[in-house]
Amino acid sequence: MRAIQVYEVGGPEVLREAEVDQPRPGPGEAVVEVAASGVNFLDVYHREGRYGLPLPFTPGAEGAGTVVDVGPGVDDVAVGDRVGWVEIPGTYAERAVVDSARLVPLPDDISFETAAAVLLQGMTAHYLVKDAYPVQGGDTVLVHAAAGGMGLLLTQLITHLGGRVIGTTSTAAKAEAAKRAGAAEVILSSAVDDLAAEVRRLNGGQGLPVVYDGVGAHTFDASLATLRTRGHLVLFGAASGAVPPVDPMRLAHGGSLTLIRPSLGDFIADRSELLRRAADVFAWVRSKALEITVTGRYPLSEAARAHGDLEARRTTGKLLLVPGAGI
């Protein structure tokens, strides 16, 4: 079968299409024919070696498709079931082996592309606004990269929960996308000298209760400076690079601030929690509280181009690899 392989860590060019052996399920595992795979910054971190995986490996940690084989002891799914999954590497391929306990059954009204576009980022958005910092009605919230796939979902959910979003974007076109998702105010990052001061101006001179920051190095200082006393910085990604080590006294001097660096895996470790979050996300999609925007579909052979587009911020919304495309 065809799969993308990473033999050495590096830039997008290390993503190479190869012929590999058909996977076989072990005990408790299922083989899924991949219909669509989400492209996420998590995949970039794996490719770069920031989150190390044994070489060689097949990247991709979010997919959806049809179960075609099961191993001994599997009773969570059966051959023919439509399923999705996250946080298990190996989705940049025509078929993937997945622990059956980590598979999410797909409702009939949720397509493969929708599942592959929403599960990882949707469940991430879920725990960010429900657990990392529970958004309350009336909260004004800063969302960095508000027109990206993650930013658009966060903006929609915060607005749905009664919050007011101030977003940051890199272009005017992306600002319009963020506003369509519900952002009350959008700041072009390149157009302001003091981002924190501009955010406070837009909030009547006051700091914010929370900032959701998936950008990292380029925004971290401004994010801290934006918070009110006892505010919360939820640092859930590092699209611009890792944040250098932080002296905890910065949090004290900023006004008893709280910094959390959460990871989705810790919020879906239990199968019941995984299924509960997925069900909530699907319900939000069904009710239109979440509008899923897929702006790029790439065949496996163009995985490097997908990563390049993602890292260069040439896109808004979600990118997918579709193994059946381009054949």
MARDRENKE-878471 format. One record per residue (C-alpha): residue number from 1; residue in three letters; x, y, z. Coordinates in Angstrom, 2 decimals, decimal comma, always signed. Each point is the difference from the previous one (the first is absolute). Layout:
residues N
SITE   i  aa      xx      yy      zz
SITE NUM ALA       X       Y       Z
...
end
This chain:
residues 327
SITE   i  aa      xx      yy      zz
SITE   1 MET   +0,00   +0,00   +0,00
SITE   2 ARG   +1,02   +3,66   -0,31
SITE   3 ALA   +1,03   +1,98   +3,06
SITE   4 ILE   +2,03   +3,07   +0,87
SITE   5 GLN   +3,22   -0,87   +1,78
SITE   6 VAL   +2,38   +2,16   +2,04
SITE   7 TYR   +3,53   -1,46   -0,01
SITE   8 GLU   +1,66   +3,07   +1,52
SITE   9 VAL   -1,42   +3,02   +1,78
SITE  10 GLY   +0,00   +3,38   -1,72
SITE  11 GLY   -2,05   +2,21   -2,29
SITE  12 PRO   -2,97   -0,95   -2,19
SITE  13 GLU   +2,38   -1,60   -2,52
SITE  14 VAL   +0,56   -2,98   +2,35
SITE  15 LEU   -3,58   -1,14   -0,64
SITE  16 ARG   +0,46   -2,74   -2,59
SITE  17 GLU   -2,60   -2,20   -1,67
SITE  18 ALA   +0,94   -3,68   +0,16
SITE  19 GLU   -1,37   -3,49   -0,49
SITE  20 VAL   -0,26   -1,81   +3,32
SITE  21 ASP   -1,39   -3,32   +1,19
SITE  22 GLN   -3,72   -0,33   +0,61
SITE  23 PRO   -0,67   +0,36   +3,74
SITE  24 ARG   -1,22   -2,95   +2,03
SITE  25 PRO   -1,96   +0,42   +3,23
SITE  26 GLY   +1,31   -1,34   +3,27
SITE  27 PRO   -2,06   -0,78   +3,10
SITE  28 GLY   -2,38   +2,88   +0,76
SITE  29 GLU   +0,76   +1,75   -3,30
SITE  30 ALA   -1,93   +0,83   -3,15
SITE  31 VAL   +1,14   +0,82   -3,53
SITE  32 VAL   -1,79   +2,99   -1,51
SITE  33 GLU   -0,10   +1,01   -3,65
SITE  34 VAL   +0,73   +3,71   +0,26
SITE  35 ALA   -2,48   +2,24   -1,82
SITE  36 ALA   +1,45   +3,29   +1,26
SITE  37 SER   +2,75   +1,14   +2,34
SITE  38 GLY   +0,19   +3,35   +1,77
SITE  39 VAL   +3,13   +2,10   -0,41
SITE  40 ASN   +0,99   +1,65   +3,29
SITE  41 PHE   +2,92   +1,82   +1,59
SITE  42 LEU   +0,43   -3,12   +2,14
SITE  43 ASP   +1,13   -1,74   -3,20
SITE  44 VAL   +2,52   +2,78   -0,59
SITE  45 TYR   +1,38   -0,42   +3,52
SITE  46 HIS   +0,42   -3,74   -0,64
SITE  47 ARG   +1,64   +0,62   -3,38
SITE  48 GLU   +2,43   +2,52   +1,48
SITE  49 GLY   +0,89   -2,30   +2,89
SITE  50 ARG   -1,36   +2,44   +2,57
SITE  51 TYR   -2,24   -2,82   +1,24
SITE  52 GLY   +2,24   -2,94   -0,75
SITE  53 LEU   -1,24   -3,22   -1,60
SITE  54 PRO   +2,19   -3,02   -0,88
SITE  55 LEU   +1,23   +0,16   -3,59
SITE  56 PRO   -1,25   -0,80   -2,54
SITE  57 PHE   -3,64   +0,83   +0,66
SITE  58 THR   -3,20   +0,86   -1,81
SITE  59 PRO   -1,28   +3,40   +1,18
SITE  60 GLY   -3,56   +1,14   +0,52
SITE  61 ALA   -1,97   -0,35   +3,24
SITE  62 GLU   -3,60   +0,64   -1,07
SITE  63 GLY   -1,99   -2,08   -2,44
SITE  64 ALA   -3,30   -1,52   -1,01
SITE  65 GLY   -0,93   -3,01   -2,06
SITE  66 THR   -1,46   -3,51   -0,06
SITE  67 VAL   +1,09   -2,98   +2,08
SITE  68 VAL   +1,24   -2,77   -2,34
SITE  69 ASP   +1,55   -2,45   +2,48
SITE  70 VAL   +0,11   -0,62   +3,75
SITE  71 GLY   +2,36   -1,91   +2,25
SITE  72 PRO   -0,72   -2,42   +2,83
SITE  73 GLY   -1,99   +1,34   +2,93
SITE  74 VAL   -1,56   +2,95   -1,83
SITE  75 ASP   -3,58   +0,70   +1,02
SITE  76 ASP   -0,10   +3,82   -0,27
SITE  77 VAL   -0,38   -0,01   -3,81
SITE  78 ALA   -0,70   -2,39   -2,87
SITE  79 VAL   +0,96   -0,24   -3,66
SITE  80 GLY   -2,00   +2,56   -1,98
SITE  81 ASP   -0,33   +2,52   +2,85
SITE  82 ARG   +0,60   +3,67   -0,78
SITE  83 VAL   +2,44   +1,43   +2,53
SITE  84 GLY   +2,28   +2,90   +0,82
SITE  85 TRP   +2,99   +0,37   +2,32
SITE  86 VAL   +2,62   +2,41   +1,31
SITE  87 GLU   +3,38   +0,02   +1,76
SITE  88 ILE   +1,21   -3,22   -1,69
SITE  89 PRO   +2,74   +0,50   -2,63
SITE  90 GLY   -0,31   -1,63   -3,40
SITE  91 THR   -2,92   +1,61   -1,85
SITE  92 TYR   +2,00   +1,26   -3,04
SITE  93 ALA   -0,60   -3,35   -1,67
SITE  94 GLU   -2,58   -2,02   -1,88
SITE  95 ARG   -0,52   -2,19   +3,09
SITE  96 ALA   +0,83   +0,39   +3,69
SITE  97 VAL   +0,11   -2,25   +3,06
SITE  98 VAL   -1,80   +1,47   +3,00
SITE  99 ASP   -0,66   -1,16   +3,55
SITE 100 SER   -3,71   -0,83   -0,25
SITE 101 ALA   -0,69   +1,62   +3,39
SITE 102 ARG   +1,09   +3,35   -1,49
SITE 103 LEU   -2,40   -0,13   -2,93
SITE 104 VAL   -3,05   +2,27   -0,02
SITE 105 PRO   -3,10   -1,31   -1,80
SITE 106 LEU   -1,25   +2,55   -2,52
SITE 107 PRO   -3,70   +0,94   -0,13
SITE 108 ASP   -1,59   -0,46   -3,41
SITE 109 ASP   -0,28   +3,76   -0,51
SITE 110 ILE   +3,72   +0,64   +0,61
SITE 111 SER   +2,07   -0,50   -3,15
SITE 112 PHE   +3,55   -1,33   -0,03
SITE 113 GLU   +1,34   +3,41   -1,01
SITE 114 THR   -1,92   +1,75   +2,76
SITE 115 ALA   +1,27   -2,48   +2,59
SITE 116 ALA   +3,60   +0,32   -1,20
SITE 117 ALA   -0,34   +3,78   +0,01
SITE 118 VAL   -1,56   +0,42   +3,42
SITE 119 LEU   +0,91   -2,78   +2,43
SITE 120 LEU   +3,48   +1,06   +1,10
SITE 121 GLN   -0,54   +3,74   -0,08
SITE 122 GLY   -3,63   -0,25   +1,11
SITE 123 MET   +0,80   -2,07   +3,09
SITE 124 THR   +2,98   +2,27   +0,68
SITE 125 ALA   -2,30   +3,02   -0,15
SITE 126 HIS   -2,44   -1,87   +2,25
SITE 127 TYR   +2,45   -0,56   +2,84
SITE 128 LEU   +1,52   +3,47   -0,42
SITE 129 VAL   -3,31   +1,83   +0,53
SITE 130 LYS   -1,52   -2,53   +2,42
SITE 131 ASP   +2,96   -1,12   +2,16
SITE 132 ALA   +3,27   +1,90   -0,52
SITE 133 TYR   -1,96   +3,21   +0,58
SITE 134 PRO   -3,80   -0,30   +0,17
SITE 135 VAL   -1,27   +2,92   -2,08
SITE 136 GLN   -2,85   +1,90   +1,65
SITE 137 GLY   -2,60   +2,20   -1,60
SITE 138 GLY   +1,34   +3,55   -0,15
SITE 139 ASP   +3,70   -0,99   -0,08
SITE 140 THR   +2,13   +1,89   -2,50
SITE 141 VAL   +2,58   -2,41   -1,38
SITE 142 LEU   +3,08   +0,39   -2,20
SITE 143 VAL   +0,47   -2,68   -2,67
SITE 144 HIS   +3,25   +0,07   -1,95
SITE 145 ALA   -0,01   -1,13   -3,65
SITE 146 ALA   -3,78   +0,29   +0,05
SITE 147 ALA   -0,38   -0,89   -3,70
SITE 148 GLY   +1,92   -3,27   +0,19
SITE 149 GLY   -1,75   -3,33   +0,29
SITE 150 MET   +0,31   +0,01   +3,79
SITE 151 GLY   -0,67   +3,72   +0,34
SITE 152 LEU   -3,24   -0,14   -1,97
SITE 153 LEU   -1,35   -2,80   +2,19
SITE 154 LEU   +0,99   +1,77   +3,21
SITE 155 THR   -1,56   +3,25   -1,19
SITE 156 GLN   -3,27   -1,73   -0,83
SITE 157 LEU   -0,16   -1,90   +3,30
SITE 158 ILE   +0,89   +2,97   +2,19
SITE 159 THR   -2,68   +2,05   -1,75
SITE 160 HIS   -2,47   -2,90   +0,36
SITE 161 LEU   +0,71   -0,05   +3,76
SITE 162 GLY   -0,71   +3,73   +0,31
SITE 163 GLY   +3,58   +1,28   -0,09
SITE 164 ARG   +1,38   +2,89   -2,05
SITE 165 VAL   +3,01   -0,74   -2,19
SITE 166 ILE   +2,86   +2,30   -0,87
SITE 167 GLY   +1,99   -1,80   -2,67
SITE 168 THR   +3,40   +0,48   -1,60
SITE 169 THR   +0,74   -0,79   -3,64
SITE 170 SER   +2,76   +0,72   -2,50
SITE 171 THR   -2,07   +1,36   -2,92
SITE 172 ALA   -3,17   +1,97   -0,67
SITE 173 ALA   -1,53   -2,99   -1,82
SITE 174 LYS   +0,58   -2,17   +3,06
SITE 175 ALA   -1,47   +2,72   +2,19
SITE 176 GLU   -3,22   -0,24   -1,99
SITE 177 ALA   -0,05   -3,76   +0,46
SITE 178 ALA   +0,39   +0,44   +3,77
SITE 179 LYS   -2,82   +2,53   +0,07
SITE 180 ARG   -2,27   -2,37   -1,91
SITE 181 ALA   +0,73   -2,59   +2,69
SITE 182 GLY   -1,20   +2,45   +2,65
SITE 183 ALA   +3,02   +2,06   +1,09
SITE 184 ALA   -1,12   +3,39   +1,30
SITE 185 GLU   +3,37   +1,63   -0,67
SITE 186 VAL   +2,98   -1,10   -2,09
SITE 187 ILE   +3,53   +1,38   +0,21
SITE 188 LEU   +2,47   -0,28   -2,87
SITE 189 SER   +3,12   -1,01   +1,87
SITE 190 SER   +2,33   +1,74   -2,45
SITE 191 ALA   -1,89   +3,30   +0,29
SITE 192 VAL   +0,52   +0,65   +3,72
SITE 193 ASP   +3,17   +0,73   +1,97
SITE 194 ASP   -1,41   -0,99   +3,38
SITE 195 LEU   -2,46   -2,86   -0,29
SITE 196 ALA   -0,83   -0,15   +3,72
SITE 197 ALA   -0,76   +3,72   +0,11
SITE 198 GLU   -2,30   -0,31   -3,01
SITE 199 VAL   -1,86   -2,94   +1,56
SITE 200 ARG   -0,50   +1,96   +3,23
SITE 201 ARG   -1,21   +3,01   -2,00
SITE 202 LEU   -2,61   -2,17   -1,69
SITE 203 ASN   -1,07   -1,25   +3,43
SITE 204 GLY   -0,53   +3,42   +1,55
SITE 205 GLY   +3,50   +0,16   +1,43
SITE 206 GLN   -0,42   -3,23   +1,96
SITE 207 GLY   +1,97   -3,23   -0,12
SITE 208 LEU   -1,61   -3,29   -1,03
SITE 209 PRO   -0,90   -3,06   +2,06
SITE 210 VAL   +1,55   -2,39   -2,53
SITE 211 VAL   +2,12   -0,21   -3,13
SITE 212 TYR   -0,01   -3,07   -2,26
SITE 213 ASP   +3,43   -0,12   -1,63
SITE 214 GLY   +0,93   -2,65   -2,56
SITE 215 VAL   +2,75   +2,11   -1,58
SITE 216 GLY   +2,60   -0,15   +2,75
SITE 217 ALA   +3,33   +1,83   -0,20
SITE 218 HIS   -1,18   +3,02   -2,00
SITE 219 THR   -3,04   +0,75   +2,15
SITE 220 PHE   +0,85   -1,26   +3,49
SITE 221 ASP   +1,20   +3,30   +1,50
SITE 222 ALA   -2,95   +1,95   -1,39
SITE 223 SER   -2,37   -2,69   +1,23
SITE 224 LEU   +1,25   +0,35   +3,58
SITE 225 ALA   -0,14   +3,79   -0,21
SITE 226 THR   -3,62   -0,17   -1,17
SITE 227 LEU   -1,31   -1,76   +3,13
SITE 228 ARG   -1,73   +1,56   +2,96
SITE 229 THR   +0,89   -0,88   +3,59
SITE 230 ARG   -0,52   -3,74   +0,52
SITE 231 GLY   -0,38   -0,48   -3,74
SITE 232 HIS   +0,71   -3,25   -1,83
SITE 233 LEU   +2,32   -0,66   -2,93
SITE 234 VAL   -0,96   -3,22   -1,79
SITE 235 LEU   +3,03   -0,84   -2,16
SITE 236 PHE   -1,13   -2,90   -2,16
SITE 237 GLY   +2,43   +0,16   -2,92
SITE 238 ALA   +3,25   +1,36   -1,38
SITE 239 ALA   -0,59   +0,79   -3,66
SITE 240 SER   +2,72   +2,68   +0,06
SITE 241 GLY   +2,42   -2,03   +2,10
SITE 242 ALA   +0,38   -1,13   +3,58
SITE 243 VAL   -0,22   +2,52   +2,83
SITE 244 PRO   +3,34   +0,38   +1,87
SITE 245 PRO   +0,12   -1,04   +3,67
SITE 246 VAL   -2,13   +2,27   +2,19
SITE 247 ASP   +0,85   +1,33   +3,45
SITE 248 PRO   -3,09   -0,71   +2,14
SITE 249 MET   +0,44   +3,41   +1,63
SITE 250 ARG   -1,22   +1,54   -3,27
SITE 251 LEU   -3,40   -1,44   +0,84
SITE 252 ALA   +0,10   +1,52   +3,47
SITE 253 HIS   +1,12   +3,40   -1,25
SITE 254 GLY   -2,70   -0,05   -2,68
SITE 255 GLY   -2,71   -0,28   +2,65
SITE 256 SER   -0,14   -3,62   +1,24
SITE 257 LEU   -0,44   -1,32   -3,51
SITE 258 THR   -0,58   -3,63   -0,91
SITE 259 LEU   +1,81   -1,74   -2,88
SITE 260 ILE   -1,14   -3,39   -1,29
SITE 261 ARG   +1,57   -2,01   -2,84
SITE 262 PRO   -2,66   -2,67   -0,59
SITE 263 SER   -0,04   -2,91   -2,43
SITE 264 LEU   -3,05   -1,69   -1,49
SITE 265 GLY   +1,15   -3,50   +0,95
SITE 266 ASP   -0,40   +0,76   +3,68
SITE 267 PHE   -3,63   +1,05   -0,56
SITE 268 ILE   -1,06   -3,10   -1,99
SITE 269 ALA   +2,05   -2,64   +1,83
SITE 270 ASP   -3,15   -1,81   +1,11
SITE 271 ARG   -2,19   -1,49   -2,76
SITE 272 SER   -3,18   +1,35   +1,57
SITE 273 GLU   +1,49   +3,51   -0,01
SITE 274 LEU   +1,17   -0,43   -3,61
SITE 275 LEU   -3,49   -1,01   -1,12
SITE 276 ARG   -1,66   +2,77   +2,06
SITE 277 ARG   +2,15   +2,73   -1,50
SITE 278 ALA   -0,42   -1,39   -3,53
SITE 279 ALA   -3,78   -0,16   +0,46
SITE 280 ASP   -0,08   +3,63   +1,15
SITE 281 VAL   +2,08   +1,07   -3,01
SITE 282 PHE   -2,27   -1,86   -2,41
SITE 283 ALA   -3,05   +1,57   +1,67
SITE 284 TRP   +1,55   +3,46   -0,46
SITE 285 VAL   +0,61   -0,79   -3,69
SITE 286 ARG   -3,56   -1,24   -0,38
SITE 287 SER   -1,47   +3,12   +1,63
SITE 288 LYS   +2,28   +2,31   -2,04
SITE 289 ALA   +1,66   +1,32   +3,17
SITE 290 LEU   +3,14   -1,18   -1,79
SITE 291 GLU   +0,36   +0,63   -3,73
SITE 292 ILE   +2,78   -2,13   -1,48
SITE 293 THR   +2,00   +1,66   -2,76
SITE 294 VAL   +2,24   -2,28   -2,07
SITE 295 THR   +2,14   +2,25   -2,19
SITE 296 GLY   +2,54   -2,49   -1,34
SITE 297 ARG   -0,18   -3,62   -1,18
SITE 298 TYR   +3,27   -1,65   -1,03
SITE 299 PRO   +0,90   -3,47   -1,30
SITE 300 LEU   +2,60   -1,94   +2,01
SITE 301 SER   +2,66   +0,91   -2,54
SITE 302 GLU   -0,45   +3,68   +0,90
SITE 303 ALA   +0,40   -0,34   +3,78
SITE 304 ALA   +3,09   +2,23   -0,13
SITE 305 ARG   -1,98   +2,75   -1,74
SITE 306 ALA   -2,73   -0,27   +2,64
SITE 307 HIS   +2,57   +0,47   +2,77
SITE 308 GLY   +1,58   +2,90   -1,84
SITE 309 ASP   -3,35   +1,73   -0,42
SITE 310 LEU   -0,87   -0,57   +3,68
SITE 311 GLU   +3,31   +1,31   +1,33
SITE 312 ALA   +0,03   +3,03   -2,32
SITE 313 ARG   -3,54   +0,89   +1,12
SITE 314 ARG   -1,17   +0,11   -3,61
SITE 315 THR   -3,33   -1,54   +0,97
SITE 316 THR   -2,95   +0,44   +2,32
SITE 317 GLY   -2,10   -2,81   +1,38
SITE 318 LYS   +0,92   -3,68   -0,16
SITE 319 LEU   +2,30   -1,95   -2,31
SITE 320 LEU   -0,53   -3,68   -0,84
SITE 321 LEU   +1,99   -2,75   -1,65
SITE 322 VAL   -2,28   -2,22   -2,08
SITE 323 PRO   +1,78   -3,28   -0,87
SITE 324 GLY   -2,39   -0,77   -2,87
SITE 325 ALA   +0,57   +3,35   -1,72
SITE 326 GLY   +2,30   +0,29   -2,96
SITE 327 ILE   +0,00   -3,71   -0,83
end
